[in-house]
């Protein structure tokens, strides 16, 4: 509609552009047409392009606008009535000349004769309003790159093919690595928090005192004293402010206090638990469980995999599984008093952590076997490697047994081990991963036992194990076949059974009463 209105207005009489024309609509002018040097070069000379050739390049903002040439109608490049015949008029005749070729007297016109008083070219403008020039900090933000201008919002903006609100870039990769057992197994993504800060230092001190308490009664007295001092209520109000990593560190300390008091087998939200354990401590326990999304966390995966730290800080960043394999580990919350040798319970938890670090290859082989056909040529190769990994894990446990048997132990620590073993809470996650691949104990009568052991793992780890149960089902059909591939599968099963027996012997050695010859070690 705007183009038609201007055409009707300009055809009523000649319109001469006396100055610079700035309008959002196409302009139609009659009379002599003045071209710039670049445009004259396209019309003069033997190599000049024909009427259908494109004109010279225009700026980006001008190329998007419909610009009408003098003597033409807005909708076409054909000469309008009244134009001299045979005169070629480019469709980009109103493009402003660049700084290198300023318009001036003596410019050649379309007819090839210099024009004494050339008409200034009309400058097309954007139909949008001209933005105001920013000053100060706003100006600095305007001159920055658009990606850098977004700041933190850049990671939240969705990409094509990605759901709204999904993280983008490095944050997305970090999120994937946090739940990828091939990256670091079931170890935490980062080393556990050594010490809590702020009000949570009270929970840290309470856990350290409960771990070295001479008996359950002394540990329960510590909790009741904290209840009377309203320390537990103050911590309960601050649970929602914890980051996930600090919440996992607080969960480890809650687990230490719970097993020290003999409360490892109770549900903090059950009404019957109020009759056994301290009510304020149960409220804090339930709040921490809700914060990390895991109810049954009082078990070895929390007590071992979140209760270690390297004895010395490494000089460079290394993967967490390599850190746990190569560095000397010390417990964050010691079951033995400060200044004394590590107890058997301490060494058992550190041995479970190193077992997970060495078992990273087992997780990667599990991913290799997932979905493979038993007739695939790579299946027996992966099973042979799995056998070698399980033999290495068994050798690792045998090396730990010598130091563990020589460590001191107290009746309270043996009671803690007995309570955890009675709840099925001492199963290492790496052995559960091997069980998901090879199917040891997969019979219907023991399926409930398998789920009982997995309830102590976080939700994403349980989901991974369930996926391995389904995806490795074709490989487990080798148990009913014959031939060399089936023999390799049975060898992998036998090596896993030997590994389980070695770990059970290590737990029994830790719970065995201290012999008289070991009492002088303290």
Secondary structure, 3 states (H helix, E strand, C coil): CHHHHHHHHHCCCCCCCCCCCCCCCCCCCCCCCCCCHHHHHHHCCCCCCCCCCCCCCCCHHHHCCCCCCCCECCCCCCECCCCCCCCCCCCCCCCCCCCCCCCCCCEECCCCCEECCCCCCCCCCCCCCCCCCCCCHHHHHHHCCHHHHHHHHHHCCCCCCCCCCCCCCHHHHHHHHHCCHHHHCCCCCCCCCCCCCHHHHHHHHHHHHHHCCCCHHHHHHHHHHHHHCCHHHHHHCCHHHCCHHHHHHHHHHHHHHHHHHCCCCCCCCCHHHHHCCCHHHHHHHHHHHHHHCCCCCCCHHHHHHCCCEECCCCCCCCCHHHHHHHCCEECCCCCCCCCCCCCHHHHHHHHHHHHHHHCHHHHHHHHHHCCCCCCCHHHHHHHHHHHHHHHHHHHHHHHHHHHHHCCCCCHHHHHHHHHHHHCCCCCCHHHHHHHHHHCCCCCHHHHHHHHHHHCCCCHHHHHHHHHHHHHCHHHHHHHHCCCHHHHHHHHHHHHHHHHHHHHHHHHHHHHCCCCHHHHHHC
